[in-house]
Structures are given as structure tokens and as C-alpha cells.
């Protein structure tokens, strides 16, 4: 159940209780004997107001405590010998809200004021023993209402503490799992990537020393090894630091385009619009889309040109990557892991992704990511 639904049900319950108490007080006032015939209208009004004031007992418990207490003393002084039921509900609500000192002080004042109000209303036929028993009963009900409110407040506090403890335990376990994944990645991948990078750099170095032309494929392997090492290092740092420092973003896109040029691809970058603050998750996703798209173009598209266009709009960030490769409108792109990963990232941020062959040949990847501009 959502918080809004819970709050709505609580408000309905408060209204029902308030109306029920007001009706009960009125019925008791109408059926009971009054010491005098004066101030009937005022007494009925105070009985009704004391009950209806309970509508606000959750929002303003101290104000309701004062209002119900004044009403109880008032209708007693007006000659209505009716128990202060509304005040008991107010004591319960105030104690539950944690206003213990105010509640105890107000209750002592009430126990003092009620006998005085009874004397003001006129002579009574009740015996002294009955009056003492009634006073003891009023004290007992006040203590019971206050104890019930305090007990529920303590139970809610313990429940909140237990929930907070569960959240802390879950966060601690998530941190431990991130560190475990980081260790496994480090142990399983770092050595292999380092070997690839060292072997490629050694081959390039040997070829240049001999005066031989270095194959583009070997240069691409060398650069891919360096990039893989950088990405792995950034990923490990992000896992260890709870992603507080995003590894890559919009500022790194020009480096991607420049690196694509080193493979022989005529790649261009165009950034339009005024760039505002972009959330880290959006900037990271744009980087990954451009990275994956340029990688696919270099490996599979057999393209000679590629263009990357980033449009910084007021409420969204749009990115488009086009190439002049061999894809044709009649072909269906293979849903590889790279394309699936891009789609999952974009969807998670509430954006849209379109990846398909262009009408005039080649392939296009277009993504639009919403950007929240609220401060």
C-alpha cells in the first residue's frame, strides 16, 4: 500500500471517529439530567465541537488537546454532566505524537478544572463517595489513554528502527557484493587485458624498429587494449566508490571520435544547442551509445564515413550516429549484446532508442534522453 493510500485511510478514520464521538456526546447530553436549565444551546455546541475537533488530532495534536479540554470544561460548567470522552482521544493522540510533558500538564489542569466547572453548574445530588469514585475513574481513564498512546509510539519507533536497520543491512550487503564483483573482475580480466596490451605494443614497437609498416589491425588492437584497460580501471573504481565519480561522460565523446579516425574512419562530431547541466547517468549513457556505435561501424559496417551529432535541447539530450556502410533498408539488424545494452540503458532513463538501416544506405542509431531541469 502506498503512503498516499495509507494517509487517505487515516484521514477517513479520523473523520469517522470524530463524528462518532460527537454523536455519542450529544446523545449522552440529551438523555442525561442537567443541574440547571441554562445555557442548553451553548452546551450542545460545546459537545459537538469537542467531538468534531478530533478530525485534526493527527495533524495538530496539542491544539486538539487544548480544544477538547476547553470544550469539556465548558459543557460541564453549562450543566451537562457528560464524560470527557473526546479529551481521552486527544490525550491518546498527543502521547502518540510524543508530547508527553504537555499532555501530563494539560491533564492535571483538566482534573483540577472539572470539579470547579461542576460546582459552577449548580448543586448536585450525588454523594461525596460517588464524586470520589468518579474522580478516580477519570484519572484511571486518563492514565489508560496516555499509556496506550505512549505504548503505540514506542512500538512505531521500534518498527522504524527495525526498518532502518534492515536498510542499512541491505546497503552493507550491496557494498560487499560490489567489492566482491570488483575483486573478481580484477582477478579474471586485468591480467588478460594487460597481456593483450603489452603484446600489441611490443609488436608495434618491433615493427617500427625494423622500419616495417605497422598494420592498421595491429594498431587497432593496441588502442583497444589501452581503452579496455582504462575502462576496466574506471569500472573497478566505480564499483569500489559506489559510482560517485562517473568514469566517462560527454566530455569524453570527442576522444571516442578521434580514436575512430585513427582506424581510417572519417568520423565527425557536431554538438548543437546550449549545454546545461546533464545528469551523470545521461552523460554516461550518451558516451556508451557513441562508443558502441563507433565500435560496430569500425568492425562490421564496412563504412568510410560516420557522423556523430549531439543536440542539447531544453528538456532532452538527443544523439544520432550515422554511417555510409553496407546496411540497406531491407535488412534487419542483428540484436547483439551491444544494441541490447544500449536499449536497456536508454529505457531505464525513460528515453527512446531507434537503430535501423537508413533509406539511402548505411545505418543510424538515434536516442533521446530526457533531462530534468528542475533545481
FIMI-732583 format. One record per residue (C-alpha): x, y, z. Coordinates in steps of 0.02 Angstrom, whole numbers, padded with zeros to 5 digits, always signed. Example, Ala and Ser with C-alpha at 12.3 -4.5 7.8 and 13.67 -1.06 7.14 Angstrom:
# residues 2
+00615-00225+00390;+00684-00053+00357;
# end
This chain:
# residues 375
+00000+00000+00000;+00067+00171-00047;+00094+00313+00076;-00044+00415-00007;-00170+00273+00014;-00120+00249+00196;-00136+00436+00231;-00306+00440+00145;-00371+00296+00251;-00306+00379+00409;-00400+00541+00366;-00561+00443+00336;-00539+00352+00502;-00512+00519+00592;-00673+00589+00518;-00773+00435+00567;-00705+00438+00745;-00738+00625+00762;-00918+00611+00701;-00948+00457+00809;-00883+00540+00967;-00982+00699+00932;-01142+00598+00909;-01107+00498+01068;-01079+00657+01169;-01238+00737+01101;-01343+00582+01137;-01272+00573+01314;-01304+00759+01339;-01484+00745+01276;-01526+00593+01382;-01441+00647+01542;-01503+00759+01681;-01432+00934+01693;-01409+01027+01853;-01487+01186+01782;-01589+01230+01628;-01473+01370+01574;-01354+01377+01427;-01427+01225+01337;-01379+01288+01165;-01202+01328+01220;-01183+01157+01298;-01240+01066+01141;-01121+01170+01037;-00975+01128+01152;-01019+00942+01149;-01021+00943+00959;-00863+01048+00942;-00767+00938+01064;-00804+00784+00961;-00776+00860+00789;-00608+00934+00844;-00538+00756+00838;-00532+00770+00648;-00365+00861+00665;-00292+00753+00804;-00152+00683+00692;-00102+00849+00615;-00111+00961+00770;-00124+00850+00924;-00081+00987+01050;-00211+01108+00980;-00342+00969+00982;-00293+00927+01161;-00323+01107+01213;-00486+01122+01115;-00564+00962+01183;-00511+01008+01359;-00590+01181+01347;-00749+01106+01274;-00759+00976+01414;-00740+01106+01550;-00863+01220+01459;-01007+01096+01443;-00979+01039+01622;-00997+01220+01678;-01153+01234+01568;-01235+01095+01666;-01202+00945+01553;-01137+00801+01660;-01054+00709+01513;-00887+00615+01522;-00740+00698+01432;-00728+00560+01300;-00659+00675+01165;-00522+00732+01282;-00469+00550+01310;-00447+00527+01122;-00346+00688+01118;-00235+00626+01260;-00203+00466+01164;-00158+00562+01004;-00044+00686+01094;+00051+00549+01185;+00069+00451+01023;+00144+00607+00943;+00271+00619+01085;+00202+00771+01179;+00215+00691+01350;+00251+00844+01459;+00114+00948+01377;-00011+00806+01394;+00026+00774+01578;+00017+00960+01617;-00148+00981+01525;-00221+00827+01608;-00177+00889+01783;-00260+01055+01739;-00413+00962+01675;-00430+00859+01835;-00425+01021+01932;-00544+01117+01818;-00681+00986+01800;-00735+00988+01984;-00735+01178+01981;-00844+01175+01824;-00963+01053+01908;-00981+01173+02055;-01014+01319+01937;-01154+01223+01851;-01255+01212+02012;-01288+01096+02160;-01281+00908+02132;-01374+00770+02219;-01230+00648+02208;-01146+00589+02366;-00966+00628+02411;-00918+00444+02392;-00989+00441+02216;-00894+00600+02173;-00732+00524+02236;-00762+00365+02137;-00797+00465+01981;-00637+00566+02005;-00535+00406+02023;-00617+00337+01867;-00574+00493+01769;-00392+00481+01825;-00388+00296+01777;-00457+00332+01603;-00333+00472+01577;-00189+00360+01629;-00252+00221+01515;-00269+00337+01365;-00097+00410+01393;-00018+00239+01419;-00098+00173+01258;-00032+00321+01158;+00143+00304+01230;+00145+00115+01201;+00097+00137+01018;+00227+00274+00996;+00362+00161+01064;+00303+00018+00952;+00310+00131+00798;+00482+00193+00848;+00545+00015+00864;+00468-00029+00695;+00554+00121+00614;+00718+00071+00696;+00698-00107+00631;+00662-00042+00455;+00813+00073+00462;+00920-00073+00520;+00858-00180+00375;+00900-00041+00251;+01074-00022+00325;+01100-00210+00315;+01043-00211+00133;+01161-00067+00091;+01305-00153+00179;+01272-00314+00084;+01263-00216-00080;+01431-00136-00040;+01505-00307-00002;+01436-00376-00165;+01510-00231-00264;+01680-00260-00186;+01667-00447-00223;+01625-00412-00406;+01769-00288-00415;+01889-00417-00347;+01829-00550-00469;+01842-00430-00616;+02015-00380-00562;+02072-00560-00540;+01993-00628-00700;+02014-00487-00827;+02155-00371-00777;+02293-00496-00813;+02223-00550-00982;+02194-00372-01041;+02367-00322-00984;+02444-00466-01082;+02348-00415-01240;+02401-00233-01221;+02584-00274-01188;+02593-00398-01333;+02512-00275-01455;+02626-00132-01400;+02779-00244-01414;+02729-00298-01590;+02703-00117-01643;+02870-00068-01566;+02964-00209-01654;+02884-00169-01821;+02932+00013-01810;+03111-00027-01759;+03127-00135-01913;+03058+00003-02021;+02908-00101-02070;+02735-00031-02097;+02625-00066-01947;+02460-00146-01998;+02304-00048-01954;+02231-00202-01871;+02379-00210-01753;+02361-00025-01711;+02177-00052-01679;+02217-00197-01562;+02343-00089-01471;+02219+00053-01448;+02079-00066-01400;+02191-00143-01267;+02230+00028-01195;+02046+00076-01195;+01995-00090-01117;+02122-00064-00979;+02058+00114-00948;+01877+00056-00948;+01913-00089-00831;+02006+00026-00712;+01863+00152-00715;+01735+00014-00687;+01830-00054-00538;+01844+00121-00464;+01658+00149-00490;+01617-00016-00404;+01730+00025-00257;+01672+00206-00242;+01484+00172-00261;+01482+00262-00430;+01517+00432-00351;+01637+00477-00491;+01564+00433-00661;+01702+00354-00767;+01651+00427-00936;+01534+00563-00998;+01501+00694-01131;+01673+00772-01112;+01749+00607-01170;+01648+00591-01331;+01774+00691-01437;+01907+00566-01384;+01799+00425-01450;+01778+00511-01618;+01963+00549-01629;+02005+00369-01590;+01886+00310-01727;+01983+00419-01851;+02143+00325-01811;+02064+00168-01883;+02040+00253-02052;+01857+00303-02025;+01813+00481-02074;+01718+00522-01914;+01646+00693-01872;+01568+00764-01714;+01437+00902-01707;+01366+00971-01544;+01216+01086-01558;+01119+01188-01432;+01168+01261-01266;+01237+01131-01149;+01164+01140-00975;+01198+01029-00826;+01172+00849-00882;+01143+00711-00753;+01288+00591-00739;+01180+00442-00789;+01125+00529-00950;+01302+00585-00994;+01368+00410-00962;+01233+00333-01072;+01270+00451-01216;+01454+00404-01204;+01412+00219-01209;+01295+00240-01358;+01428+00332-01458;+01562+00209-01406;+01460+00056-01453;+01400+00132-01616;+01575+00181-01674;+01641+00010-01624;+01506-00075-01727;+01541+00039-01875;+01727+00002-01869;+01705-00186-01852;+01551-00230-01953;+01485-00088-02062;+01622-00078-02193;+01593+00111-02190;+01708+00252-02240;+01619+00395-02151;+01524+00416-01988;+01444+00567-01909;+01402+00594-01726;+01276+00730-01686;+01228+00781-01509;+01082+00901-01488;+01068+00985-01318;+00885+01033-01300;+00791+01117-01159;+00716+00957-01091;+00812+00817-01177;+00978+00764-01248;+00972+00686-01421;+01113+00589-01501;+01123+00522-01678;+01259+00417-01760;+01252+00387-01949;+01368+00289-02063;+01377+00250-02250;+01406+00065-02227;+01332-00084-02316;+01167-00092-02220;+01013-00075-02332;+00831-00036-02290;+00781-00217-02320;+00900-00290-02193;+00862-00318-02010;+00999-00278-01884;+01057-00423-01778;+01007-00390-01597;+01180-00412-01523;+01228-00380-01344;+01289-00204-01385;+01122-00149-01459;+01025-00233-01319;+01135-00147-01190;+01105+00023-01271;+00917-00005-01272;+00915-00058-01090;+01014+00095-01037;+00902+00214-01133;+00741+00132-01074;+00799+00136-00893;+00815+00326-00906;+00643+00347-00985;+00711+00382-01160;+00686+00312-01334;+00809+00222-01448;+00796+00186-01635;+00927+00083-01726;+00894+00035-01907;+00961+00047-02085;+00945+00216-02170;+00840+00241-02326;+00990+00295-02430;+01104+00160-02364;+01205+00141-02207;+01146+00129-02028;+01079+00253-01900;+01067+00250-01711;+00958+00383-01632;+00923+00407-01447;+00829+00538-01350;+00857+00550-01163;+00750+00662-01051;+00843+00788-00943;+00764+00851-00785;+00794+01039-00772;+00708+01064-00605;+00826+01132-00473;
# end
